[in-house]
Amino acid sequence: MMRYPISGLCCMLVFLFGPMASAQSGELELFSLSDPSGATLQWFVSEKRLCSTKPWSPETQAPPLTPTQAVQAAIKARAPKKQWIVTGISISAAGCGGEFRWYYGVDMYDSGDIAAGNPPDSVKQVVLMDGSILAPRPPKR
């Protein structure tokens, strides 16, 4: 993926034309991440919830939620006593009927990890264009 610096942040535009459907009817998998130990987290959203967010045409409009607002929502959803450093922002699309709906992925870590001499533990927050946060969950086995 190519990264484009924007005001000290990295932003990448990724088109996901066919997010995976979950075993639960009407849910879409927006992200899935695995750590080096093999533990996996997945971010799902119901099609109804995703389709309720505002449409956006990146060719002709500014996003309904700015990158700054998405970062603020992501930080607010995390532990408040930590000093979060944003390392990346992605804007992705998922199919919603015959249209797309867009969402952010915000990558960050706690600067306290570095100050304590520990490797930073990177976290991802998925933010819909209405500012709501999707919580990750482990896959069902």
N, C-alpha and C positions, 0 to 999 in steps of 0.2 A: 504494500500500500504506500502511496505517496503521502507525505505530510506537508502541510502548508502552514508556516508560522503566521499567527494572527495575534498581535499585541502580546508576544511572549508565550502564547499558548499554541499548542498544535491542534489543528483541526483537519479532519479528513472527511471527505464526502464519500459515502459508501452506499451503493444501491443494492438493497436486498429484495429481489423481485419475487422470491418465493420462500418466506420464512416457513420453518417446519411446523406442522400442526402437532399438538400434543395428543396424548391418549385421551385427554378430556375434550369432548366435543366443543368446538367454538373457541379454542385457545390457540394462540400462535406463539412459537418460541422465537424471541427476538435475539437473544444471545445465549451462548453456552461457552463456559470457560473451564479449563482444567488446570490445576496447579501441578508442579513437578511430582507430587506424591500420587497423582492420579485422581484426587478429589475433584468432583465436577459440580459447578453451580449453573443453573439455568434461569433465565428471565422469561416468564410467560406473561401474556396479556390476553384478555378475552377480546374476541373480535368486536364485540359490542362496545367495550371500553375504548379500544383503539379507534374505532370508527366515530366515536363521539368527540374526538379531538378535532381541532380546526384543520381544514385542508390547507395546503401550502403549495404554491407554484414557485420553485426556486429560480426559475427563469425570469419571473416578473415581479416577485414580492420579497420583502424581508420576512424572515420566519416569525410566526405568531409569538414565539418565545425566543428571546435573544440568547446567544451563548452565555452572556453574563447572568441572565436570569436562571438559566439551566444550571450553571455552576453554583449559584447561590442556593438553589433548591437542593442540589446534591450535597453541599456542605451542611446545610441545615438538617438534613436527614441523618447525618453521621453523628458520632460522639462529640458533644460540644466542647469538651476540654482539650481536644486535640488541635494541633495546628496543621490543617490540611493544605497540601501543596498540589495544585492541579498539574498533571503532566500530559493530559490529552483530552480532546473533545472530538467526538465523531457525530455526524448527523447521518442517520440512515432512514431508509424508507421501507415500509412493509405494505403489502397489498391489503386493500380494504374494499371489497366489492370490485368495481372496475376502476378504482382510484388508488392513490397512495396516501398513507398517513406517515408522518415523519416523527422521529424521536431522537434524543441525544444519548450518547454514552459518554460519561465523564469519568476519566481515570485520575486517581489521586492517591497520595500517601501521607502519612503523618510525619512531619518533620522531626518530631520527638524521637522517632526510631533512629534517625541519623545522629541526633545529639547524644543518644544513649549508646552509640557505637553498634547498633543493630542494623542489619539490612532492612531497607524500607519494605513494608508490607503493602503492596499495591491493592487498591480496592476499585471496583467499578460501581457506578450508580447509573441506572437507566431512568431517564427523565422524559416523560411524554410532553408533547407540545402544550398541554394545559398546565404544566408545572408539577404534575403528580409524579411520584416515585414508584417504580416497580421494585418489589423486594425479590431477591433471588431465592431459589429453593434448590435443594439437592434433587437429582432425578429419582423418580419412583422406580423401585426394583421389583 
